Amino acid sequence: MVTRSVVSSLAVATLVNLPRSRQIAHEAALTTAGHATQAVAQQALALAYQDVYVVAGVVAVAVIFLPLLLRLRQSSATADVIPVATTAAAQPVAAALPAR
């Protein structure tokens, strides 16, 4: 529960600060001879939000495919495990349990 809150807070903080830092970088790249106009600022802001959407999309794709990889890894790891109820040592214990 705490981990989810911490990760959510960090994600929100990153997505809030990323557009501003990217806007500054894009404004610096778009300005000519140190003259920043309103059009340059708007273009820089649009490019900054485009960068944020790309980052969020990459993270979303990774989050979608990560559980699939974990499930494949888990199923291959459990295929080699012998169930406890079928071992000879577990037979007397299973017989002593009351029937449901």
DODRENSE-729983 format. One line per field, with one value per residue: residue in three letters; y, x, z of N, C-alpha, C in turn. Coordinates in steps of 0.1 Angstrom, whole numbers, plus 2048, in hexadecimal, padded with zeros to 3 digits. Example, Ala and Ser with C-alpha at 12.3 -4.5 7.8 and 13.67 -1.06 7.14 Angstrom:
residues 2
r Ala  Ser
nY 7C7  7EA
nX 884  880
nZ 84E  847
caY 7D3  7F5
caX 87B  889
caZ 84E  847
cY 7DF  800
cX 884  881
cZ 84E  84F
***
This chain:
residues 100
r Met  Val  Thr  Arg  Ser  Val  Val  Ser  Ser  Leu  Ala  Val  Ala  Thr  Leu  Val  Asn  Leu  Pro  Arg  Ser  Arg  Gln  Ile  Ala  His  Glu  Ala  Ala  Leu  Thr  Thr  Ala  Gly  His  Ala  Thr  Gln  Ala  Val  Ala  Gln  Gln  Ala  Leu  Ala  Leu  Ala  Tyr  Gln  Asp  Val  Tyr  Val  Val  Ala  Gly  Val  Val  Ala  Val  Ala  Val  Ile  Phe  Leu  Pro  Leu  Leu  Leu  Arg  Leu  Arg  Gln  Ser  Ser  Ala  Thr  Ala  Asp  Val  Ile  Pro  Val  Ala  Thr  Thr  Ala  Ala  Ala  Gln  Pro  Val  Ala  Ala  Ala  Leu  Pro  Ala  Arg
nY 7F4  80D  80E  810  82A  83A  835  83F  85A  862  85E  871  888  888  889  8A2  8B3  8AE  8B9  8D5  8D6  8CB  8DE  8F4  8EB  8E7  901  90D  901  909  925  941  954  95D  967  962  95B  95D  949  937  92F  922  90D  8FF  8F7  8E5  8D2  8C9  8BD  8A9  899  890  880  86C  861  858  846  832  828  81E  80A  7F9  7F2  7E4  7CD  7C2  7B2  79C  791  78A  777  763  75B  752  73D  72B  726  719  702  6EE  6E7  6CF  6C5  6C8  6B7  69F  692  677  67B  68D  67F  671  688  695  682  683  69A  6AA  6A2  6B8
nX 808  813  828  81B  810  827  834  820  820  83A  838  825  832  848  83B  830  846  855  84B  851  86D  874  868  878  890  888  881  89A  8A6  897  897  8A4  8C1  8BD  8A3  885  865  841  836  84B  84C  834  837  84C  840  82C  83D  849  834  82F  846  841  82A  835  848  836  827  83B  841  827  824  839  830  819  824  835  828  820  839  842  82F  833  84D  848  837  847  85A  84B  844  856  854  84A  82A  820  80D  80F  826  837  83B  828  810  806  7FF  7EC  7D8  7D1  7C3  7A3  786  776
nZ 800  808  7F7  7DE  7E1  7E3  7CA  7B9  7C1  7BA  79E  797  79E  78D  773  775  778  761  748  74C  74E  735  724  728  71E  703  6FC  6FD  6E8  6D3  6D1  6C1  6BF  6DA  6DD  6E8  6DF  6E2  6D2  6D0  6EA  6ED  6DA  6E5  6FD  6F2  6E7  6FE  70C  6FA  6FD  718  714  704  716  72A  71B  714  72E  735  722  72A  743  73D  730  742  758  748  741  75A  761  74E  756  770  76C  75E  772  786  77A  77F  799  7B1  7BC  7DE  7EA  7DC  7E3  7F4  810  817  816  82F  83E  82F  830  84A  84E  853  83F  827
caY 800  818  80E  816  838  840  835  849  868  864  85F  87E  893  887  88E  8B0  8BB  8AB  8C3  8E2  8D5  8C9  8EB  8FD  8E5  8E9  90F  910  8FC  910  933  946  961  960  96E  958  961  955  93D  92E  929  918  902  8F8  8F0  8DA  8C7  8C3  8B3  89D  891  88A  876  861  85A  851  83A  828  822  816  7FD  7F1  7ED  7DA  7C1  7BC  7A7  791  78B  784  76B  758  757  74B  730  721  722  710  6F5  6E4  6E4  6C4  6C9  6C2  6AC  692  68C  66C  680  695  677  670  695  697  678  687  6A6  6A7  6A4  6C4
caX 800  81C  830  813  80F  834  836  816  825  846  834  81E  83C  850  833  82E  852  85B  847  858  87B  874  865  884  899  883  882  8A8  8A9  88F  89A  8AF  8C8  8B8  896  87A  858  835  834  855  848  829  83C  854  837  827  847  84B  829  831  850  83B  822  83E  84D  82B  824  845  83F  81B  827  841  827  810  82B  83D  821  821  846  842  826  83A  858  843  831  852  860  842  842  860  851  842  820  822  803  812  832  834  83B  81B  804  800  7FA  7E0  7CE  7CD  7BB  795  780  76E
caZ 800  809  7EB  7D4  7E3  7E0  7BC  7B4  7C4  7B1  790  795  79F  780  768  777  776  754  73E  74D  74A  726  71E  729  714  6F5  6F9  6FA  6DB  6C8  6D1  6B8  6C4  6E7  6DC  6EA  6DD  6E7  6C9  6D4  6F7  6EB  6D3  6EF  706  6EB  6E6  70C  70F  6F1  704  723  70F  700  722  730  712  716  73B  734  71A  733  74E  737  72C  74E  75E  73F  742  767  761  747  75E  77B  768  75B  77F  78E  773  784  7A7  7B4  7C6  7EB  7ED  7D5  7E8  7FE  81D  81A  816  83C  843  827  835  858  84D  852  832  827
cY 80C  819  814  825  840  840  83E  857  86B  866  86C  889  893  88D  89C  8B8  8B9  8B5  8D0  8E0  8D2  8D6  8F4  8F8  8E8  8F8  913  90C  904  91F  936  953  966  967  963  95F  958  948  933  927  91F  90B  8F9  8F1  8E4  8CF  8C1  8B9  8A7  894  88A  87F  86A  85A  852  845  82F  821  81A  809  7F4  7EA  7E3  7CD  7BA  7B1  79A  78A  784  777  760  753  74E  73E  726  71D  718  703  6EA  6E0  6D9  6C8  6C1  6B6  69F  68C  681  671  688  68C  675  67D  698  68E  67C  693  6A3  6AA  6B1  6C0
cX 809  824  828  812  81C  837  82C  81B  831  842  82D  829  845  848  82F  83A  858  857  84F  866  87D  871  871  88E  895  884  890  8AC  8A2  892  8A6  8B4  8C2  8AB  88B  86D  84D  834  83F  852  83D  82E  844  84B  830  830  84A  840  82A  83B  84A  832  82A  843  842  827  82E  843  832  81D  82F  839  81E  817  832  835  821  82E  847  83A  82D  846  853  83D  83C  859  858  840  84B  85D  847  837  822  819  807  81F  82E  833  82F  80F  7FE  7FA  7ED  7D5  7C9  7C4  7AC  790  777  760
cZ 800  7FC  7DF  7D5  7DF  7D1  7B5  7B5  7BB  7A2  78D  795  792  775  769  774  768  74A  73F  749  73B  71F  71E  71F  706  6F2  6F6  6EC  6D0  6C7  6C8  6BD  6D1  6E7  6DD  6E8  6E3  6DF  6CD  6E1  6F5  6E4  6DD  6F9  6FF  6EA  6F3  70F  706  6F8  710  71F  70A  70C  729  728  714  723  73B  72D  723  73E  749  735  738  754  755  740  750  768  75A  74F  76A  777  764  768  787  787  779  792  7A8  7BE  7D3  7EE  7E6  7DA  7F3  80C  821  81A  824  841  83C  82C  842  858  84C  844  832  822
***
